Structures are given as structure tokens and as C-alpha cells.
Amino acid sequence: MRSSSTLELDEIKKIYAGYSNIYDFLFKRFFYPRQKHVISSLAIHPGEKILDVGVGTGLSLPVYPRFAQVVGIDISSKMLQEAAKKIQKYRLSHVSLFEMDASRLAFADDSFDYVIAAHVVTVVPDPVAVLAEIKRVTKREGRIIIINHFQSTNPVLAKVEEWITPLCKRMGWRSDLSLEDLVTRADLQVDHVFRLSKLDPWKVIFAANNK
Ligand SMILES: C[S@@+](CC[C@H](N)C(=O)[O-])C[C@H]1O[C@@H](n2cnc3c(N)ncnc32)[C@H](O)[C@@H]1O
């Protein structure tokens, strides 16, 4: 599902290396409340395994329960360095980090009970390939959770989001990814879609693993 809207891996690494030490200052106030709400709502049981895809600076990491086993992966070593600082700061011995491409996950099939991708599917070059990998490593009865902004279903706003895509690309994401299109192409079995508030630009998607 590559298009002219997508970024290439080298560009992504360069852009997010640039963001790494200002990312929390710029984005925490927008992203963290939703991550906290969603992760806190999960019925995670002791010993369950969770994969946080594109974990970035690890904003979400302090929210996961300490009785779970949490793995965070990211393509950017600089973003991971910031996540490693949070592991130290909050003594998160239940969390491990790996530098890894989300479209080629180095985990066995059916490894995780929950896989979460927050603000990632509009950053990766091929979101369908990433979702195929997410489905592969998630257990059959596991849950897939996506948090992201998607292209508006309002035709005027959608057009504006197409126009601003070149600008957004320079900032490290695309603004024209349609949720409906992604769900169809990735063959996702969506159970529930919601926003934290009526005008929230970000959506939360809960999916079953229909592989
Ligand atoms: C907008 S940030 C989101 C970070 C974090 N999930 C959050 O919500 O704050 C996007 C992250 O995706 C990572 N990323 C982009 N492409 C990736 C890929 N192919 N594999 C793994 N991580 C990737 C970037 O390095 C960056 O850390």
C-alpha cells in the first residue's frame, strides 16, 4: 500500500532522530492522555505479553501494568534511546526494547496477547505490510489496537488532507490515509472504533485477530 504519500525508511529515521529529544515536549500533551486511557482500559492479565509497535520515546511505557511482559520496537535508535531513559527513570524492568522494522518483525507467530500501534500506521511506508506482521505475531485470541488520525470522511476535509500531505510528509507522517481503505486492504476485523471526545482528531480502533 505504498503511494506517493508515504515516506521511505531512511527519511523516517532522519526525521524521528531530529524529533527524539523534543518529541515529548511537542507531542506528549496530545498523545499521552489517549494512550493512558486506552491502555488502562485493557483487561491485561499477569504474565500476558504486549507489543508496542513504533514505541517511539516510550510515552506509553509507564502505563502498562508491571505484571505484564512488554516489548517495544522502533526503527529509530534515537527515539529508542529516549524510551530507554524512561525504563531507567521509572524502573520498568518488565519492558524490553528492540530496534526493528515493523514490516519485518523478528518475533514468532502468535507471540503476543495485545499489539498496540499508536500514531504509527500513517508514518510507516507500507501500513498494510505492518498490519500483516502485527496479525502474524498476535495470538489468534489476541487483540490489536490502533490509535491514529485518519483521513476525514467529509469530502472537503479529505481533499484538504490530500493537499497538505506533502507538508505533513516533511514533518514525518501522512494525512491522507483512509481508515476504511486500510481496514479493507489489511482485512482487519474491527470490533470497536471510538474517539476520546466528539471532536478528537484521533481514533482508537480495537480489532480481533481474524488471521
Ligand atoms: C509519531 S511516532 C509515535 C511514537 C509512539 N507510538 C507515540 O505514540 O508517542 C512514530 C514512531 O514510529 C516509528 N516508526 C516509523 N516507521 C517505523 C517502522 N517501519 N518500524 C518501526 N517503527 C517505525 C518512528 O521512528 C517513530 O518513533
PDBQT file of the ligand as one rigid body, heavy atoms in Angstrom, charges set to zero:
ROOT
HETATM    1  C1  LIG A 301       4.587   9.545  15.701  1.00  0.00    +0.000 C 
HETATM    2  S1  LIG A 301       5.748   8.468  16.427  1.00  0.00    +0.000 S 
HETATM    3  C2  LIG A 301       4.723   7.584  17.599  1.00  0.00    +0.000 C 
HETATM    4  C3  LIG A 301       5.525   7.090  18.774  1.00  0.00    +0.000 C 
HETATM    5  C4  LIG A 301       4.692   6.489  19.901  1.00  0.00    +0.000 C 
HETATM    6  N1  LIG A 301       3.954   5.331  19.461  1.00  0.00    +0.000 N 
HETATM    7  C5  LIG A 301       3.751   7.528  20.446  1.00  0.00    +0.000 C 
HETATM    8  O1  LIG A 301       2.527   7.364  20.303  1.00  0.00    +0.000 OA
HETATM    9  O2  LIG A 301       4.217   8.530  21.010  1.00  0.00    +0.000 OA
HETATM   10  C6  LIG A 301       6.000   7.264  15.149  1.00  0.00    +0.000 C 
HETATM   11  C7  LIG A 301       7.100   6.264  15.513  1.00  0.00    +0.000 C 
HETATM   12  O3  LIG A 301       7.074   5.221  14.534  1.00  0.00    +0.000 OA
HETATM   13  C8  LIG A 301       8.423   4.848  14.296  1.00  0.00    +0.000 C 
HETATM   14  N2  LIG A 301       8.483   4.124  13.017  1.00  0.00    +0.000 N 
HETATM   15  C9  LIG A 301       8.315   4.632  11.783  1.00  0.00    +0.000 A 
HETATM   16  N3  LIG A 301       8.449   3.679  10.850  1.00  0.00    +0.000 NA
HETATM   17  C10 LIG A 301       8.706   2.537  11.523  1.00  0.00    +0.000 A 
HETATM   18  C11 LIG A 301       8.930   1.194  11.113  1.00  0.00    +0.000 A 
HETATM   19  N4  LIG A 301       8.897   0.829   9.820  1.00  0.00    +0.000 N 
HETATM   20  N5  LIG A 301       9.163   0.275  12.061  1.00  0.00    +0.000 NA
HETATM   21  C12 LIG A 301       9.168   0.618  13.377  1.00  0.00    +0.000 A 
HETATM   22  N6  LIG A 301       8.971   1.860  13.823  1.00  0.00    +0.000 NA
HETATM   23  C13 LIG A 301       8.732   2.814  12.908  1.00  0.00    +0.000 A 
HETATM   24  C14 LIG A 301       9.163   6.180  14.310  1.00  0.00    +0.000 C 
HETATM   25  O4  LIG A 301      10.549   6.012  14.460  1.00  0.00    +0.000 OA
HETATM   26  C15 LIG A 301       8.500   6.873  15.496  1.00  0.00    +0.000 C 
HETATM   27  O5  LIG A 301       9.161   6.599  16.687  1.00  0.00    +0.000 OA
ENDROOT
TORSDOF 0
